[in-house]
Amino acid sequence: MKLEQQRVYLKMGRLDGKVFVLSAAGQGIGKAVALMAAKEGAKVIATDVNGELLKQLEGVPGIHTQVLDVLNKQEIEKFANSLDSVDVLFNCAGFVHHGTLLDCAEKDWDFSFNLNVKSVYTMCSYFVPKLIAQGRGGSIINMASVVSSIKGAPNRFVYGATKAAVIGLNKSLAVDFVQHKIRFNTICPGTVDTPSLRDRMAAQGDPEQAYKDFIARQKLGRLGTPDEIAYLVVYLASDESNFVTGQDFIIDGGWSI
Ligand SMILES: NC(=O)c1ccc[n+]([C@@H]2O[C@H](COP(=O)([O-])OP(=O)(O)OC[C@H]3O[C@@H](n4cnc5c(N)ncnc54)[C@H](O)[C@@H]3O)[C@@H](O)[C@H]2O)c1
């Protein structure tokens, strides 16, 4: 019997038996991933700095919520030490700064690098040793963007720099820990319809025009949905991608063609 048929027959999920930890699960892509991973059988530990947002996930079968600020090293250490076991880590937290070099004060640069890049370093520095000690490999998925080393976009100066750094960091990790069967891959989305995107549109002088502009740059003629990104994350978290590491997965409605 083929794997897919077996799954249907046995009602198996694609992530059965895996402990799946993620950041920024309170809304947008992270929330969609938490829900889909739980549906696929993972034991999900959904974290976010915003406890109010996490309340929407409380009581969902397979999901345990935990307030975690990925800018806080002590909190991360305590959290990592509190877990008996982990198989998947999805570093999703990130912030989009709007502006060019001329709008980017040093504090903006530091905040974006701390949240988008240093948090990945800190999370990995506690979770990679844990995965090594467990001795059964694992999958770490890091959130980059097509706006990175892949593509420039107007007014995404420090954002693009941070996401390019995530791509480089991911490749280094993939090479250094491949012998431990720990896989590292990045997700590089185009524009996805999430609450923070809606906030960015609202912050523009003409939100309707901003919406049209966001759509115009994606050749498939629409925004992506959080679920469309979640399908890719589930694939990279699952054993279906066991031969995949060190790669960057563009999912951008054709923006970068
Ligand atoms: N939405 C897009 O179009 C898009 C495109 C490419 C990449 N991304 C990336 O995807 C990720 C998620 O974006 P989104 O738009 O789905 O989500 P979002 O921006 O709507 O939500 C971000 C979540 O991160 C949480 N968060 C913020 N600071 C945190 C911290 N210090 N510690 C823990 N959690 C924190 C927030 O509380 C919120 O729940 C980001 O890294 C973003 O750069 C998004």
The ligand as a Gaussian input file, in Angstrom:
#p B3LYP/6-31G(d) Opt

LIG

0 1
 N        2.498000      38.855000       5.670000
 C        3.341000      38.882000       4.670000
 O        3.035000      39.376000       3.572000
 C        4.725000      38.272000       4.842000
 C        5.506000      38.082000       3.693000
 C        6.779000      37.534000       3.832000
 C        7.247000      37.207000       5.090000
 N        6.461000      37.421000       6.184000
 C        7.014000      37.079000       7.486000
 O        6.157000      36.156000       8.146000
 C        6.250000      36.337000       9.549000
 C        4.859000      36.469000      10.123000
 O        4.217000      37.559000       9.499000
 P        2.618000      37.685000       9.508000
 O        2.306000      38.835000       8.597000
 O        2.005000      36.388000       9.308000
 O        2.312000      38.026000      11.018000
 P        1.890000      39.370000      11.732000
 O        2.935000      40.406000      11.488000
 O        0.471000      39.690000      11.389000
 O        1.968000      38.868000      13.232000
 C        3.195000      38.776000      13.860000
 C        3.033000      38.054000      15.195000
 O        4.307000      38.116000      15.813000
 C        4.129000      38.382000      17.170000
 N        5.340000      38.993000      17.716000
 C        5.783000      40.258000      17.536000
 N        6.875000      40.473000      18.278000
 C        7.158000      39.305000      18.924000
 C        8.151000      38.912000      19.861000
 N        9.090000      39.759000      20.283000
 N        8.127000      37.640000      20.324000
 C        7.172000      36.764000      19.914000
 N        6.180000      37.091000      19.050000
 C        6.180000      38.358000      18.565000
 C        2.928000      39.310000      17.218000
 O        2.330000      39.354000      18.509000
 C        2.034000      38.716000      16.149000
 O        1.162000      37.730000      16.678000
 C        7.156000      37.539000       9.771000
 O        8.473000      37.085000      10.025000
 C        7.103000      38.258000       8.438000
 O        8.246000      39.033000       8.187000
 C        5.213000      37.935000       6.081000

